[in-house]
Amino acid sequence: MRIFKQLVFVILTVIAFGGCQKELNFDGAVSVGTLKSAVTGDCNPITVNGIFRVDSVLTNENYVDVQINVSFGGTFEVKSDTVNGFSFYKVGSVPIGLSTVRLYPSGKPVAAGPTTFTVMYDSTVCTFTINVIANTAGGAVYSLGGSPGNCSSFNVFGTYNAGTALNAGDSVTFTVNVTTPGTYSIATGIVNGMTFAASGVFINTGIQQVILYGALTSTPANSGIFSFSPTGGGTTCSFSITVSPGGTPAVYVLGGSPTNCTGVALTGTYMAGFATSASNTAKVDVTVTTIGSYSMSTTTQNGVKFSAAGTFTLAGTQQVILTANTVTPTGSGTFNYIITGASSTCTFPVTFAAAAPPAVFTLTGDPGVCNPASVNGTYTVGTALNATNTIDLEATVTTAGPYSITTNTVGGMKFIKTGVFSSTGTFPVTLTATAGSNPTTPGVNTLTPTGNSGSMCTFDINVTGPSDRIYTFDIGSTHYTGPCSGVLLGSVPDQMDITGGSGTNIFSLTLNNAIGLISTGAYSGTSTAGKYASFQYLEGFPTPTFQLVGDPALPVPFTTNLSATVTSIDMINGIIIGTFSGTVRDASLNLITITNGTFKADF
């Protein structure tokens, strides 16, 4: 009987496997699907690359990327009509799901000016427009908005996960100021495996928006916040992109989908003419059925967009905090924002108050040294600033209203605070470090905050040189490093807890010697000689998006094979140095291999 059941199982397995193989083999079938487009009929997302000149031969540098949503895999044909002497075309095969199709041109442009094409796939169509320039057109004269500081009116679109290649929708926008129309080319360098670029033609003068698309060959190497510096027109500005940890996408539903979001809670000030910042957030409910990475964002209303990305580590109903982009809204009234995440949507309103006259105030100490002034957090060359890096000042308000206080950028650091003074009097004000702030100059750095009343007082930040008291380790191609903040000493039996981390990332490597003092030599998670090692790393504490644990005291399946070696102990200067590697388990009990682990700490 058992043999019969096994034979049945094998036969069914072969049939099932054969069936799957046949589904993946299109056998010449024609795919079925739709072109992705906006409600206006425009192809969306759309990437147009290259410069299109009258009577110039078009090459593979001239292309258009569109997206198709395939419900039945097979061969495809995507083509445009012929307009102004040229057209676009691509054939191939696609699987079920969302695919980016790169269309290459044929023909030559005949006349200068905007040229609109209609793209066809299956039974659907969408449109896009290309600006064709005259053969005599020269390079544009322009400057990047915000140069040489933060790119102005910056927005980021798309999903950025470590280890996942960018797609056609991954892009950034900001403003440029064009004084002479013509061709342009703007590009960033390669940062964390990513690069963004755009080329084309500015038809008009004045302030306008430009879109830089991520190269499809770009793959973010690590998670974290990364700063980019696009250059164009002889100018440069900077912007930051947050890359989430890689992993399997989560399965979840937005609370209230598909109507009104549930659990909505807003923070920050929403007022016409008053810039939003990281303090402007929207909290909403989600119900998670399968843990994993997530990315969600809202529509852009009144110039403002909310977004969030990360990893769900627990199933069930919980809340997500979406953060607004930095922009100055111009309108007042109530605007409805539609969130999209994991194929579900919901809507929440945000009311923007009418613009109010700015506050009139001075900072205590003006004109001179800010007094009082409290510089909080640690400042080390090469260590990015975080939420603990703040500056406490004091403002004397004579006229209530909205305010914005911003420092100049000195030694890679900049601080900002926006808000509303609701009454007159003296109030504490806390400035926070802007995204991408990273100290570059050791020694005393003097910063000057400015606000509604112009230049005010100054304060000093003492930046230390780069420290070698750090931890490092690798998981696959992802590299982790941070400062070792010190060592906690245990009681008998002797124990050392080497701690560290930066921001919300927490690192801990514990060494335990049951037979004597901590000394040089090997420590193991499966030690039989009384010298044990255990490890913990949290990313995103107190709500970790990634956790690694290893503890020999825990039962199977938690038991791991982490090993550490203390290579030297300097008892005179109080320095411990060593290495570690092996296997641990994450919060989901998946086995994780750590390599190239090192540590150096004071004790």
N, C-alpha and C positions, 0 to 999 in steps of 0.2 A: 504493500500500500504506500509506504514511504517513497519507494522508487518511482511509483506511478505519479505521485504528487510532484516529485522533483522533475520528472520528464515534462509534465504539464507546465510547470513553472518555466523550464527552459524554452519550451515551444512558444509560450506566450511572450517571453522576453524577446525571442528572436523576431516574432511577428511585430511586437511593439517597436523594436529597434529598426526593423525594416521599414515600418510605416513612417517613423521619424525621418529616416534617410530619404524617403521619397518626397516628404514635404519640403526638405531642404533643397532637393534637386528640382529646379523649376521646369525641366523637361520642355523648354521652349514656350512655356505659358507666358502670357502677357500680364504684367502687373496691373493692379487696380488700386487707385488712391486719389489723393487730392493735392493740389498746390497749396502751400500755406500762404495766407494773405490776410490783410486787414479788412475791416468792414467796408473801407472805401474801395476795395478791389486792388489796392496796391500789393505787390508781392512783399511779404513780411514774414521773416527777416530777409533782407536783400543785401548783397555785397557787390559793389561795382569797383573793379580794379583796373588801373591803367588810364592813360590819357588818349582820348579819341580825337584825332585831328583830321581835318578835311583832306581827302585824297592821299592819306597815309595808310600804308599796309598795316593791318592789325595782326598782332602776334599773340602767343600764349600768355603774354603779360597783360593782355586785354581780356578780361573774363567777367562773368556775372555768376554769383552763387545764389541759388534759390533752394528752398526746402520742399520736399514732398512727403506726405504722410501716407504710407503704403499699408493697405488692408489685406492685400494678397500679393505675395512676392512673385517676381518674374522679370521679364525683360521690360524695358521702358524706352520711351522716346519723348524727350522734352525739347520743344523748339519754339522759336518766336516767329512772328511775321517779318517780312523784309521792309524796312523803313529807312529812308535816307541812304540807300545804297548798301546796307549791310544787315545781317541777321545773326541769330545765335542758335546753337543746336548741340544736343548730346544724346547718345544712346548707350545702353548698358543693361545691367541686371541689378536689382535691389531686393533685400529681404523685407519682411514685414517690419513696420515701425517707421520712425522718422529718419530720413536720409537727406544729406546735402548734395545737390547736383551742381557741378561746375559747368557752365555753358561757355563755349568758345565761339568767337565770331568768324564770319566769312564775309568777304566783300570789302568795300572802302566807303567811308563817309563822304557824302557829296556836298553837303552844305553845313555851315556852322549853325549852332543853336540847340535848344533842348529837343531831344528825339525820344519819343515814347514808344515802347514796344509792348506787344501783347504776347505773353508766354502761354503755351498750351501743354497740358499733360492729362491723359485720360480724357475725361469730359469736363475738366476745369480749366479756368484761365485766370491770370492776374497780370498786372502791368508794372513796368518800371521805366524810368527816364534816365537818359544819358545826355550829358552836356558835350556836344561836339564843338571844338574850337577851330578858329581859322588857322591856316598853316603858318601864318605870320605871328601868331600869339606868342608872347614871351612869358617869362616867369612872373608870378604875382609878387607884389610887395605887401607883406603882412607881418603881424606879430601875434604870438600866442597869448590868449587872454590870461591875465594873472602873472605873466612873466616879470621877474624871474622867480616868483613864489609859487603858490598853489595854483593849478589850472582853474580858471574861473568857470562857474556854472557846470562843474564836473558831475557826470553821471556814469555809473557802471551798469552794464547789462550782461546777462548771462549767468552761468553757473561755473564756479571755479573750484575744482576738487583736485587734491594732490594725486598724481598718477593718471588723471583723465585728460585726454587731449581736448583742446578747445574746438568749438564748432563755429558755424557761420554766424550764430547769434551772439557770440561773445565779443563785446565791443565796449568802447568808452566814448563819451562825447564831452566836449568843452567848447568854449568860444574862441574865435580869432577875430582880429581887427584888420580888415583888408583896406589898404589905401590905393592899390593899383591892381585891377583884375589880371588874371593870367593863371598859368599852371602852378601847382604846388606839390610838395612832397613832405610829409611829416612822418617821423618814425621814432620809436624808442629803441634803446638797446635791449639786449636779452637779459631779463631778470628772472631768476628762479625758473628758467626754461621757457619763459613766455616773452613774446615781442608783439608790439602793436604798430600798425602803420596805415597810412592813407595817402593816396595821390589822386589828383584830378584837376579841376579847373574852378577857380573862383570867378563867377560871372559878374558879381556886383561888388561894390565897395561897402564898407561899414562893418559893424559887428555882426557875426553870424556863427552858426554852429558847424562843427566839423566832427565827423565820425571816424575813429580809428578802430580797425578790426584786428582781432587777434589772429596771428598766423595759424592756419589749420594744422601745421606741423608742431605747434607749441604744446608742450605738456608740462604743467606745473610739477616741480620736483618735490617741494615740501609745502606743508601747511603754514599759515601765519599771515602777517601783513607785510606787503612788499611795495616799495616805492619805485615809480617809473618817472623818467625825465624825457618826454618827447622834445624833439628839436625841429624847428621849421622857421623859415624866414629869418634865420640868424638869431632866433630867440629860443628860450626854453622855459618850461614850467614843470610842475611836478604833481603827481597824483598817486594814490595808493589803492591796491586791490587786496582784498582778503581772500585767501585760499583756504578752503575747508579740508579737513582730513579726508583721505580717500576712503572708499568702501562701498558696499552694496547699498543702493538707494532704499530709503525707508518706504514703507507703505503706510499712508496716513490719510485722514480726511480732516479738512478744516471745519471747526465747529460752526454749525449753522448753515453749512453748504447745502444748497447753492444760493441761499438768500442772505440774510443778515448774519454777520459774524457774531459769535457768542464770546463772552468773557472779555470784551473790548475794554482796555484801559489805556489812556493816552498820558504821556508825560511831555513836559516842555511847553514853550510858548508858541502859539500860532497866531501870527499877526502880519498883515500886509506890510511889506517893507522891512520886516524883521527876519534876519537870517536864521534858518534852521541849522541844527548841528546834531552831534551824537546824543545830545540830551533829549531830542525829540524822538520818542519811541511810541510804538503801538503794540500792546499785548493782546493776543487772541488765543482762543482754545484750539487744540488739535487732539484728535484721537488716533493713536498710533497702534497699528496691528502688527507691524513687522519693523523691528529696529533697524537703523541704518542711517546713511547720510541724507540730508534734505537741503533744499534751496527753494525759497519762495520770495515773491516780490509783488508789488502792487502796480497798478497803472499810475502814470504820472498825471497829477492834477495840481493846477496852480503852481507848476514847476517842481512840486515835491513828490518824491517817490520813497516808499518804505521797502526794505528788503532784509532777509535773514538767511543764514546758511550755517550748517553745523551737522551734528550727528545725534539722533535719538538713541539713547542707551537703555530706555525703559519703554515697555508697551503701556497702553492705557491713555486716559485723558490727561493732558498736561497743557502748559502754556508756552508760547513762543513769543519772543520779543523781537519785533522788526524795528530797524533803525532808519531814520530819514536821511536822505542825502543832504549835503550842504548847499543850500541855494537860498535866494531871497525871493519869497513869493510876492507877487504884485497885487493879487486880488483879495477881496474880502468876501465873506459869505460861507455857506456850507458846501463842501465838495465830497463826493462819494468815491471812495477808493475800493477797487476790486482786487482782492488778493488771489493769486494763482499759485497752487502748490500741489504736486502729485496728482494732477488732473482734476482737482477739486477747486472750487472758487467760493468766496463769500465777500460781503460788502460791509464797509463801516464808514461812517461820516466823520469829517473833521471840519470844524468851524474856525475860520480865520477871522479875527477881529479886524476892524478898520484900522488903518495906520494911525498911530498916535504920535504927537510931537516927541522927539527924543528927550531923554532925561538930561538934566544939567547937573554935573557933579564934578568933584575933584578927588584925586587919590591922596590920602594922608601922606605928607612928605613932599608934595609938589610945591615948588620945583626943586627937587633934590633926591635924596635917597628915600625910597618908600619906607614908611615907618608907621605902624609896625609892618614887617614883611617876614613871612615864614616860608622857607623853601623845604618842601616835603619830598621824601623819596631819596633814592640813591642815583648818582649820575656818574656813569663810567663810559669812557670812549668805547664805541662799538656796541653798547648795550641799549637797545631801543627803549624809549620811555613808555610808561604804561599808566594805568589809572592811579597808581600810587604817587606819581610825579605831579604834584600840584603846588601852586603858589597862593598863599593866603595874604590878601591885602585888605585895605579898609577904604571905603568910599564915603564921602560926605555929599549928600544929595540935597540940592536946593530946589530942583523941579523934578517931580516924579515922571516916569515914562520909561520906554524901552532903552536899553543900553547895550553897547558892544565894546568890550575891551580886548585889544589884541596887541601882542608884543611883536617887535621886529624879530626876524630870524637871525640868531647868533649861534655859531658853532653847531649848526644842525638842529637847533631847538627853537620851538615856537609855542606860545601858550595863548589861550583864548577863553573868553567867557562872555556869553550873551544872556540876557534876561530882562526883567522888568522891575524897576524900583517902583513899588506901589505907593510909597509915601516919602516925605522928606526926612532927613536925619542922617545918622552915621550907621553904616551897615558893613559887615564883613563880606568880602567877595573872594571866591576861590577860582583861580584860573587853572585849566587843565591843559596838558600837553596835547598838541594836535597829532593826528595820525601821521606816522612816518618820521616823527621827531627822533633823532638818533645822534647823541653827542659825538662831535668829531674833533673838538679842540680841548686838550687838557688844560687845567688851570682855571683862573677866574674868568667867567663869561658874564658880561654886563648886558642886561636886557632892559628895554624901555617899553612899558605898556602905554598904548595910546587909546583914547576913547572919544566920546562925543566932544570933549573939550580940547582935543589935540594932544600934544606931548605932555607927559606927566612926570612921574618920578622914575627912579631906576632901582633895580635890585640885582644882586650878584648870585651866580650859581658856580660853585666850585666843582669842576669835573675832574675826576681822577683818571689816571692813565688806564689802559686796558689791563685787567687782572688775569693772572694765570690760575687763580683759584676757581676752576670750572669743572663741570662734568661734561662728558660727551658719550654718545652711543648711537649706533645705527640699527634700524629695523628695515631690512631690504635696502632700497636706495634712499630712504629718508634719514636725514641726519638730525640728531637732537643735541643741543648744547645749552648751557646756561651757567650762571654763577653758583659756586658752592658757598652758601652763606655761613657754613660753620659745621661744627660737630657737637652733638649732644652726647654726653657721657652717661652711661648707665651704672648701676650698682653691681655688686658681685652676684653672679659671674660677670666679668667685665664685658661691657658692650659699648660700641660706638655707633651712633646714627649720623651718617654723613648726609646733611640736608642741603637743599638748594632749590633753584628754580627762579623764574622771573614772572612777574604779573600773577596770573592765575594758574601757572604751570608749577607743579610741586614735585620735587625729586627727593627720594630717600633711599639710601643704601645702608642697611644695618649689618654690622659685623658683631658676632657674639662668640666669645671664647669661654666655654664652660670649664676649662681646665687651667685658666690663668689670665694674665693681662693680654690685651690686644698686642700682637706682635707681627712681624713680617711673616709672609707665608700664605698658604692657600686656605680659603674659606669656601664652604660648599653648601648648597641647599639640601644635599643628601649626605652630609658629613657623618662619618662614624667615629671621627676623632675628636668630637666636641667643638670644632671650629665651624660655625655656621654663617651663612650669608643669606639675606633676604632683601627684596627690592620692591619699591613701589614708585609709580609715576602717574600723576594725574594731569590731564590737560583740560583746562576749562573749569578748575575748581572754583566754587563749591558745587557746580553742576558739571561733572566731568563729561567731556565728549569722547574721551579716550582714556582707558585705564589699564595699567599693567600691574599685576601683583605676583609675588612669589614669596611663599612663607613655608618653611619646612614643618611648622607646627600644625598646618592645616591638613585635613585628610585628602585622600584621592577623591576627585580628580584635580585638586588644587596643587598637589605636590609638583614641584618643578626641579629643574637641574641647573640652576644658576650657580656660577662659580665666580669668586673674587680672589684677587691676589694682592696683598699689601706688599708693594715693592720696596718702600722705605718709610721709616718713621723718624723724624727729626725731633727728638725730645727737647732739645735746647730752644729751638725756634717754634716748636709746636706745629709741625706740618706733617700731614700724612698723604702719601701718594700711592696709587694702585690702579689695577685694571679689573674689569668684570665682563662676563659674557655668559651665554647659555640660553635656556628656555624659561619663559614665564607664561602666565595665562592672562588674557585680558578680561574685562568685566563680563564678557559672554562665554568665558571659559575656553576660548580659542587659544591654541598653543602658538606662542610668538617667540621667534628667535632673535636674540640681541647679540650684536657683534661690535667689536672695536670700542668697548666701554672703557672709559678712563675717568679718574677723579684726582683732584688735588685740593685739599682743604686745610684750614687752620683748626687746631684744637687746643 
